[in-house]
Amino acid sequence: MRQSSVISRRVAAAAVSLVLASGAAACAGPEDTGAKGGTAGKAAAGTPQKGGTLTVLNSEAQTDFDPARLYTSGGGNVPSLVFRTLTTRNREAGAAGSKVVPDLATDIGRPNKDATEWTYTLKEGLKFEDGTPITSADIKYGIERSFAAELSGGAPYLRDWLVGGDTYEGPFKDKKGLASVVTPDDRTIVFKLKKPEGEFPFVATQTQFTPVPKAKDTGAKYEEHPVSSGPYKVVKNENDGERLTLERNEHWDPKTDEERKAYPDKIDVRSGLDEAVINQRLATSSGADSAAVTTDTNLGPAELAQVGSDKALAARVGTGHFGFTNYLAFNPKVKPFDNLKVRQAISYAVNRTSVVNAAGGSALAEPATTFLPEQKSFGFTPYDHFPAGKTGNPEKAKQLLKEAGFPNGLTVTLLHSTAQNRATSPEIATAVQEALGKAGITVKLDGQEPNSFNEKRWSVKDAPGFFLSRWGADWPAGGPFLAPIFDGRQIVTNGSNYNHAQLNDPAVNKEIDEINKLTDLQAAAGRWGALDKKIGEKALDVPLFHPVYKRLVGKDIKNVVISDWTGVLDISQVAVK
Amino acid sequence: MTALTGTPLADPSAPVAGTPATGAARQAWRRLRTRPAALVSAGVLLLLVLLAVAAPLLAALEGQDAYAYHDDLVDSARGGVPYGSFGGASADHWLGVEPGTGRDLFVRLLYGARISLLVAVGATAVQIALGVAIGLAAGLGSRWVDGLLGRITDVLVALPMLVLAIALTAVVPRDFPRPLLLILVIGLLGWAGTSRIVRAQTLTLKSLDFVAASRLAGSGRWRTARRELLPALAAPVITYAAILVPTNMVVEASLSFLGVGVTPPTPSWGQMLSTAQTWFRADPAYVLLPAGLLFVTVLAFTVLGDAVRTALDPREASRLRVGTRKENSR
């Protein structure tokens, strides 16, 4: 029977994932729960040594292995082993990991007075994998080629910020180059921006700031063998990043790089694996898998239920946070969500305990009442304008509905996706539906497959009044978190719009501009937090939860570092001996 | 389901009293009665139907409903696994609760049975109706009609049904009632087998004397089909229907499993299996209950279908008749 084969394949995958538990003793006790901040597993004990081969088991292939085409810094992922950037993440576990530190440059950047001009000086002794020195011109060239249409994929910030960035077409079409990136000498590079951007050092961590030698650039084919500036070079790249072999780059000088530890001699990346299979292989840790990690797979709720009862396995689980918020979005252009009281009623009615359970339980999600993630670097300022308590306040919601003119309750439609992501998925939607039902709000569910779901929620014209959405940060600061969602000038009418509420409040826009001028990141963080709290009063969304990541590593893995920048295991810190 | 436990076997031939079909049906029913496996299967199916029909009553008896969340019954820190043994089974929740939500499994299984049985039987009815109509038309029609219908059937057989069903269920507006949509999609895509059997049977029957006699006596093509062919086709069609029902049940489960079946929070066995698959070790009860029920139901239908086929098969019949007589003579 054709139809049964589909089930059997999925069930087989499930069965494999369950073997994960086979080693689990039945002794009870949820030890590994709720520890905040990136906690490295206890397996990290013992002094890490150089040598050995690290295996990386991933589900997604490392496609587009070209610094121009990667989105954001790649965090702890494979690219940061090969590509060095002007600045980088501080490679430490937990909140300390959300700081920017120098990488190729001597500092995180020197701004002029109004933060429209940023100057960097390169360290001495920097070399490419072929031994040629890295100059500021190589960095300028790397940035310029990221503007080429054929090398698309990077974040939009340089295009938006650099003077002339919106019209520049890349070095293949425009040989003159980008005038707003200046290299007065081989070690100095200056960026001229259209407007003040105090968070420029964060953007300088992105792979577009990787040096690319012009002579070795092969355009779209560069990704097959990008020239390394980091501790490893690409030896083999099969099937567009499905199987990668990295070996030491002899010309990388650890004295110039305080961040990357580079313990293993060789790194073997295998992707295209089923997530359940990855976790099962890491749990079993037989053969090469004992020295294996994953940089893109999380433990699921059922796997966590098993790990919780096995101390040895629980010790190999690391916890990570990433600035991310899952929320209920309103489009006040659609009735009845134009009514503040209706939005407030829904805010009161939501049961965050059910929602957190639907997202995988308290080990995988933290209830959220603020739009900003609960991290200092974002400027997290606690607030709960419409206290729903742990399980919702249907009475208060009913009262507000009455005041809003709906004494007999109302019926609304909630758009969600059918993707099994425990974020915008049916489980979350039904948890919301159930809680709102208690307050007299009948929720009809409109589940759409992921593409049409995204098309709808990102459209200014077709966005429904009420839907599940989520937002993650490109770097751990308030700017990339709040501006795309609440800046009225970022309402995109003919493309992907993230300002779901279509808020265009001059006071909010002005405050965003003011904060962007600050180069004191701490002061800026405080202002972002205050702005978040103020916008929260408008009930333009209902924050639901912030995800938490649980990462399992092989039994021989040492020095597990998971930072709050991405919540991903930092592959540059891992040792296998 | 009672339809397949016996009585309706006589139904198709009832209007044509006096034809040999009545006698054959009666004999078949007598033979069927002597097979314990068939009777047990029929009993199981009857029980399931009763349970599904009585779902609201049983839910009231347990004091639970299919949609209420019980956050306090699941261990949030451990991925939402139910507290207690056997999936949190207790006096309040007879078969435990669903991980993550704490919804009552007993009631969800009962309501799930409604969807699974309704869709499977409904889709089978559509498949049989279409299959018989098209098969008869092909068997009785001109060569041109037969050729055209034959090619259409071939194309349908060649189409990957599940993929097409997913595509169809995806484009239909969300407001359209899902169980009906599933019945239509599975029904419209799955009549090819029936139509082939009916066409082959029709071609054989057409050349038999009683059909020829009917034609010679002046019956039109459709009158012949109705009066002579349909009663004679009843046996193979009923047999095939009994095999189609479990197949359709699995198709419904697959579609719900893949997220294009019934919409949440409506329970169906396929949807339950889909969410349960990762929980096999952590909460075996959650997987075993819907899987076990689906298994038992499909097995019961298959055994019953097989028994009906044997009972209606004239070759098997002659062998069995000896045994029956012995029993009668005792």
HADDOCK unambig.tbl for C-alpha pairs under 7 A between the chains (distance, minus, plus):
assign (segid A and resid 3 and name CA) (segid B and resid 162 and name CA) 6.17 0.50 0.50
assign (segid A and resid 3 and name CA) (segid B and resid 251 and name CA) 6.03 0.50 0.50
assign (segid A and resid 3 and name CA) (segid B and resid 254 and name CA) 6.59 0.50 0.50
assign (segid A and resid 4 and name CA) (segid B and resid 250 and name CA) 6.96 0.50 0.50
assign (segid A and resid 7 and name CA) (segid B and resid 254 and name CA) 6.47 0.50 0.50
assign (segid A and resid 11 and name CA) (segid B and resid 277 and name CA) 6.36 0.50 0.50
assign (segid A and resid 14 and name CA) (segid B and resid 277 and name CA) 5.72 0.50 0.50
assign (segid A and resid 14 and name CA) (segid B and resid 278 and name CA) 5.25 0.50 0.50
assign (segid A and resid 18 and name CA) (segid B and resid 280 and name CA) 6.46 0.50 0.50
assign (segid A and resid 18 and name CA) (segid B and resid 281 and name CA) 5.49 0.50 0.50
assign (segid A and resid 21 and name CA) (segid B and resid 281 and name CA) 6.64 0.50 0.50
assign (segid A and resid 30 and name CA) (segid B and resid 77 and name CA) 6.90 0.50 0.50
assign (segid A and resid 30 and name CA) (segid B and resid 78 and name CA) 6.60 0.50 0.50
assign (segid A and resid 33 and name CA) (segid B and resid 77 and name CA) 6.10 0.50 0.50
assign (segid A and resid 301 and name CA) (segid B and resid 78 and name CA) 6.99 0.50 0.50
assign (segid A and resid 301 and name CA) (segid B and resid 79 and name CA) 3.92 0.50 0.50
assign (segid A and resid 301 and name CA) (segid B and resid 80 and name CA) 6.87 0.50 0.50
assign (segid A and resid 302 and name CA) (segid B and resid 79 and name CA) 5.99 0.50 0.50
assign (segid A and resid 302 and name CA) (segid B and resid 278 and name CA) 6.07 0.50 0.50
assign (segid A and resid 302 and name CA) (segid B and resid 279 and name CA) 5.24 0.50 0.50
assign (segid A and resid 302 and name CA) (segid B and resid 282 and name CA) 5.95 0.50 0.50
assign (segid A and resid 304 and name CA) (segid B and resid 78 and name CA) 5.81 0.50 0.50
assign (segid A and resid 304 and name CA) (segid B and resid 79 and name CA) 5.71 0.50 0.50
assign (segid A and resid 305 and name CA) (segid B and resid 78 and name CA) 4.49 0.50 0.50
assign (segid A and resid 305 and name CA) (segid B and resid 79 and name CA) 5.38 0.50 0.50
assign (segid A and resid 305 and name CA) (segid B and resid 81 and name CA) 6.35 0.50 0.50
assign (segid A and resid 305 and name CA) (segid B and resid 282 and name CA) 6.01 0.50 0.50
assign (segid A and resid 306 and name CA) (segid B and resid 282 and name CA) 5.79 0.50 0.50
assign (segid A and resid 308 and name CA) (segid B and resid 78 and name CA) 6.30 0.50 0.50
assign (segid A and resid 353 and name CA) (segid B and resid 71 and name CA) 6.82 0.50 0.50
assign (segid A and resid 354 and name CA) (segid B and resid 71 and name CA) 6.06 0.50 0.50
assign (segid A and resid 354 and name CA) (segid B and resid 101 and name CA) 6.64 0.50 0.50
assign (segid A and resid 357 and name CA) (segid B and resid 76 and name CA) 5.86 0.50 0.50
assign (segid A and resid 357 and name CA) (segid B and resid 80 and name CA) 5.79 0.50 0.50
assign (segid A and resid 357 and name CA) (segid B and resid 100 and name CA) 5.01 0.50 0.50
assign (segid A and resid 357 and name CA) (segid B and resid 101 and name CA) 6.69 0.50 0.50
assign (segid A and resid 358 and name CA) (segid B and resid 100 and name CA) 5.40 0.50 0.50
assign (segid A and resid 358 and name CA) (segid B and resid 101 and name CA) 6.59 0.50 0.50
assign (segid A and resid 360 and name CA) (segid B and resid 79 and name CA) 4.97 0.50 0.50
assign (segid A and resid 360 and name CA) (segid B and resid 80 and name CA) 6.43 0.50 0.50
assign (segid A and resid 360 and name CA) (segid B and resid 100 and name CA) 6.90 0.50 0.50
assign (segid A and resid 361 and name CA) (segid B and resid 76 and name CA) 4.28 0.50 0.50
assign (segid A and resid 361 and name CA) (segid B and resid 77 and name CA) 5.71 0.50 0.50
assign (segid A and resid 361 and name CA) (segid B and resid 78 and name CA) 6.68 0.50 0.50
assign (segid A and resid 361 and name CA) (segid B and resid 79 and name CA) 4.57 0.50 0.50
assign (segid A and resid 361 and name CA) (segid B and resid 80 and name CA) 5.24 0.50 0.50
assign (segid A and resid 362 and name CA) (segid B and resid 76 and name CA) 5.21 0.50 0.50
assign (segid A and resid 362 and name CA) (segid B and resid 77 and name CA) 4.91 0.50 0.50
assign (segid A and resid 363 and name CA) (segid B and resid 77 and name CA) 5.28 0.50 0.50
assign (segid A and resid 363 and name CA) (segid B and resid 78 and name CA) 6.88 0.50 0.50
assign (segid A and resid 363 and name CA) (segid B and resid 79 and name CA) 6.79 0.50 0.50
assign (segid A and resid 418 and name CA) (segid B and resid 259 and name CA) 6.81 0.50 0.50
assign (segid A and resid 426 and name CA) (segid B and resid 264 and name CA) 6.75 0.50 0.50
assign (segid A and resid 430 and name CA) (segid B and resid 264 and name CA) 6.96 0.50 0.50
assign (segid A and resid 430 and name CA) (segid B and resid 265 and name CA) 6.21 0.50 0.50
assign (segid A and resid 446 and name CA) (segid B and resid 174 and name CA) 6.68 0.50 0.50
